[in-house]
Amino acid sequence: MMDHGKTLVSWQIDEYQHYQRGVGWYVGAALVGGGLLVYALFTLNFLFALILVIFGIILAMTAGAKPRRIPVSITEDGMEIGHRFIPWKDARCFWIIYEPPEVKNLYLDFKSPIRPHLSLCLEQTDPNVVRRSLLPYVEEDLTKEDEPLTDFLARVMKI
């Protein structure tokens, strides 16, 4: 393991967001998925049909699995997420959306336009400590006051 400077703050996150879904959610998802599959086959859109089937398989495979816990550390040289290291020179800005209990996330945006922003759950970590640790290395984007639409939809739809 490489040395990335002094660790300023660290916590653990789930590998992916795990939602508690009831029977009604699965029935609704099966109805919507089945309807979309019938539409895809009716319109001869086989690629869409294949994507729906793959999505259903992935959903079924992850439904009962518990996500692994991954360590996250903010260091002097960058951010460590599991075995992945992100140097500060790659980061453009960060913002924190903290509206407990639903949303407690740190977002990191990158200089590369093809790299999507990174969303990390803060869980029980104090957002003020995280913010103070990041400020010397990365600019804070104070214009972002809400979670991204994709994160909101994923949370509401439990996917």
Secondary structure by P-SEA (a helix, b strand, c coil): ccccccccccccccccccccccaaaaaaaaaaaaaaaaaaaaacaaaaaaaaaaaaaaaaaaccbbbbbbbbbbcccbbbccccccccccccbbbbbbccccccbbbbbbccccccbbbbbbccccaaaaaaaaccccccccccccccaaaaaaaaacc
